[in-house]
Amino acid sequence: MNRGKLGRTGAHRKAMFRNSVTSLFEHEKIRTTMGKAKQVKPEAERLITLAKRGDLHARRLVEAYVVDPKVAKKLFDDIAPRYKDRDGGYVRIVRLGERRGDGAPEVIMELV
């Protein structure tokens, strides 16, 4: 899903998304800009859906994307079971206002 390039090369963008998703699962809440949040949200929700499946193939797909193996384990053991009765909408984006330095719209992304 490509909503914009965010002024980065493809490799940089992919690494940024992987790191953002990993941080979201690790801390269950991150502060970022609206543009990044809108692109990271579908990736995070796709990984939660895979973790809900819980089979070996899903585990390998998640571990290939998430940077830290401990966070991948947390996703399967703690986060995914929370959403077993939920069909989607695992991530919430809450607007905070504009960043002081450059006026970029800031948000908090959190797991519901």
N, C-alpha and C positions, 0 to 999 in steps of 0.2 A: 504494500500500500504506500503510494508516494504522494504526499500532500505538498511537498516542497523540499528543497535541497538544504535549507538552513545555512547556505554559504559554506558548505563543507564538501570534501571529496566523498566518494561513495564509501571508501574504506573507513574514513573518519566518522562518517554518519553511522555506519553499522556498529563500530566500536562504541560510539556514544550511546546508541540505543541499548546495546548489550549491557553496558555499565549502568545505565539508568534503570533498566528493568531489574538488574541484580540488586541495586541499592533499594529500589522500591520493595522488593521481596524481603530484603534483609531488615530494613527499618520500618516497613509497612506504611511509610509516609515519606515523601520527598518534596522539596521546594524547587521549582524550575520555572521556565517561561511557558507561556501558553502554546507557542508553536511546537516546542519539543514535547510537551505533554500530549498534544493532540496526535502526535505521531507515535509516541511510546505506548499510549493506552491500548491500541489494538494488539500490539505485540504482547503486552503483559496479560491481556485477557485470553489470548490464544494459548499462552503457556499455562495459565491456570486451568483452562479446559483440557489441555493435554494431561496435566497432573491429576485431574479428576479421573481420567481414564485409568491411570495407574499401571498400565502394562509395561513390559520391558521396552517396547519400541517407543512409547511416549516418554519413558524415563531417559532413553538415549537422546531423543530429540531435544528435550529440555536441557540435559546436561551439555549438549553441544552448543546451546545458546547462552545459558547462564554462566557467568564467569567463575563463580566460586562454588565448588562442590558442596560446601556446607549449606549454602543458600538453596541449592537444588534439593537437598535432603529436607530442609525446612519447608520448602514449597510442597513436597509430596506428603510429609508427615504432619504438618501443622496447618498450612494455609488451605490446601485443596479440600481436606475433609470439612472445613467450615462451610464450603459452598456446594456440598453434595446435593442439596435441594434447590439450588439456584441455577437458572438457565443462562445467566449472563449478567453483565453489568457489575463486574467485580471491582472496578476502579472508579473512583469519584474524583472529579476535578473541581476544586473550589478556588474561585478568583480572589486574589489578595489586593490588587491594585497595581500601580506602576512601580518599577524598580527605581530607586533614587538616582543611580548613576546615569542610566541611559533611557529611562522611561519605558523599558520593555514591560509588557503585562506579565505579572508574576502570578503563579498559581501554586496550590498544594495538591499533589496527587496522593491519594490514600486508598488503601483497600477498604471496601465497604464492610 
